[in-house]
Amino acid sequence: MPITVLGICGSPVKGGNTEAFLNEALKAAAALPGVTTRLIRLADKNIGDCTHCNWCVTRQTADRYCQVKDDMSTIYPELINADVIMMATPVYFARLSRLSGQPHRPPALSLSGPRPRRQADQQGGLCSRGKLVP
């Protein structure tokens, strides 16, 4: 049974330490039999915030998850079809990168709408990189 691992890099720095960290994890996963990986850099995407309009609750369709028209429309299917989702983010001043919260426009994937599979069958992980200051 093939397994798809989706890596999402939430760093605004393309090719930086967080992305390198995630690439190492994806490389290790890809070395396993039957595993394919894909990397999405949120820094390359135009993603707006959730407006809490509830469009996703009342009008979502199989090919449109959210009323906000941006690059999330191409990410939603990848999130749904992945067997494993790995997110990596830098930590700035004890907070995750702003980009890291974007794929969570939560209502669009969790409240309603048609889904080809159950999200409960998916696995996930979060890689966070930061510096502990005593």
N, C-alpha and C positions, 0 to 999 in steps of 0.2 A: 504494500500500500504506500504510494508516494506521499511525502510530507512536504508542505510548503511553509517555509519560515520567512516572514516579512519583518525586515528591520526598518525601524523609523528613527531617523536621526533628527533630534529637536534642536540641534545647535545652530546658531546663526553663522558660525564659522565653517565654511566649506573646506573639507579636507583637514580639519583640526583634530585635536586629541580625542574628542568625543566620537567623531566619525571613525577614527582609527580603532578605537576601543570596540565599537560596534562591528566594524569590518572583521576584526579578529574573532569575535563571537560568531559571526555569520560564516566565516571561513571554517571554523571548527564544526559548525552544524553541517555545512556542505560536504565535509569529509565523511559524513555518515552515509551509509547506503540508503538510497531512496529519498534523500533530502535535497530539495532545491531551495535556493534563497533569492531574495530580492531586497534591494535597499531603496528606500525613499528618503530623500533629503528635504526636510520641510523648508529649509532656507531657499530652495529653488522654487517654492510654491507660493502662490498668492491665495492665502486662506484667511477669511474673515471670521469674526466672532459669532457665536450663537446669539441671535436676537430674541430668543425666547418667545417667538411668535406662535409656536405650536402648529405650524404648517405641517411638520413631520407627523404629528399625531392625527391630523384630520385628512390630509391629502396625499400622503406619501404613496408612491407607486413602485413597481419592481425596478424601474430604471431611474427614478429620481427620489432621493432620500431627504433633501432639504431645499428650502426655497432660496437660500443664499447661493448665488451662481459664482462659483470660484473653483479652485483646483481640488477641493474636497470631493467634487463629483467623480473624479477619477480615482480617489483614494478609497472611498467607501466600498466599491466592489473588491478591492484588494484586501481590505480589512475583513470583509465577510468570507472571502475565499481562502484566506490563510489559515493554516492549522495551528501555527505558533506566531505570536506577535511579540517582537522584542523592541522596546523603546529605549533610546539612549538620550540623555540630556545632561548638559553641564548644570552646575549649581552656581547661581550668582547671588551673593548676599543671603544665603540660606533659603533661596527660592529656586525652583526649577525654571529653566528657560521658558519664556513666554510662548515660544513656538511649540514646546512639548505639550501644551494643553489643547492645541488646535484640533488634533484628530479626535478629540473627545466630544465634539458637539453632541452631547450625550443623547438628547431625545431622538435624533435621527437614526440611531442604531439600536436603541434599547426600548423605546416605548411602543412602537407599533410598526405596521407595514409588513409587506411580504419579504420573506427571507428564504433562500434556497437551503439553508442549514441552520442548525441551532448554534448560537454563540456559546452555549454552555459546553460544547464539545471542544472549544478552542483553548489553547494554553497561552500564557503570556508571561512577560518578564520585563523588568525595568532596570536599565543600567544607568547609574548616576555617577557623575564625576565631579568632585569638588575638593576643596582644601579645608582641612580642619584647622581652625585657628584657636589656639589655647587661650 
